Amino acid sequence: MSKPKDSTDDGDRRAFITKATVGVSAACSVFPFAAGVPAFLDPVSGNGDNVDEVPWSKVAPLSALPEDGTPTRFGIVRERVTDAWTTLTNVPVGAVYIIKLGEKVKAFNLKCPHLGCAIDHRSDRSDFFCPCHNSSFSLDGSVSDDASPSPRGMDGLETKIEDGFVYVRFQQFRPNLADKVPLT
């Protein structure tokens, strides 16, 4: 003969299945939120307002700059870059144009503020020009043509002269914005 079913067994089984289903569903709902956490922790999303955190990069000897104010292009190499668990040395991070004005120097990021293409110096016209979308800039970095698509002038960078060398606080900026917003 068979034993009659105990109704408490069915109730316990249902309660277990219900609790397990709710628990698994709750755990699964956490994953989409957890996937968004890196977006908030990404250093690019920071506002980069603290310029003191931007390191100085040694660019060139002051004597390497022409006395007549002709812009000279230099690569920027960071002596040390640390990213999570990795430390790299002598990492190329960008390029600048440096102009010597008497005893002072000006530096401009080589990237066009429109969409980030490389800007060329046109010595025959004494200006800067972005060949991607025809943005043009005066030697002081300002937009020189009203038809230029660039929303702002070239991105100037902080410079200093120390022990006969030019140093630059090199930063990248968000393209296609009227305001100069640092990426890092």
TAHU-V916932 format. One record per residue. D_LAST is the distance of its C-alpha to the last C-alpha in Angstrom with 2 decimals. Layout:
# TAHU-V916932
D_LAST  D_LAST
This chain:
# TAHU-V916932
78.10  74.52  72.84  71.77  68.01  66.53  64.44  62.16  60.93  59.71  58.06  56.25  55.12  53.84  52.00  50.36  49.34  48.01  45.96  44.64  43.69  41.88  40.06  38.97  37.92  35.82  34.14  33.44  31.95  29.28  27.82  26.28  24.51  23.42  22.00  19.68  18.28  15.62  14.27  13.77  12.40  9.88  6.34  5.59  7.94  6.51  7.01  4.80  8.41  9.18  9.40  11.68  9.24  8.19  11.26  14.08  15.24  18.99  19.77  23.51  26.66  27.38  30.74  29.20  28.36  31.24  32.99  33.57  29.93  29.50  25.86  25.13  22.58  20.83  18.62  15.70  16.22  14.37  17.25  15.80  13.11  13.60  12.91  15.19  18.59  18.06  17.61  17.74  18.85  18.72  16.09  15.84  12.32  13.56  16.15  17.09  20.32  21.67  24.63  26.95  28.59  31.26  29.72  26.24  23.59  21.12  18.24  16.91  14.37  16.76  15.28  17.24  15.71  18.26  17.37  15.54  18.78  19.53  21.20  24.50  26.32  29.86  32.03  35.12  33.65  31.49  28.41  25.27  25.63  23.68  26.34  24.79  25.66  27.26  24.73  25.98  24.73  26.68  26.11  24.48  21.73  23.26  24.42  28.00  29.55  29.98  30.12  26.68  24.48  21.25  20.27  19.10  19.61  17.70  14.35  15.52  13.79  15.04  17.81  20.44  23.64  24.77  27.86  28.24  24.82  21.96  18.52  15.30  11.86  10.26  7.15  7.24  8.11  9.75  13.30  16.57  15.77  17.77  15.08  12.11  9.13  5.60  3.79  0.00
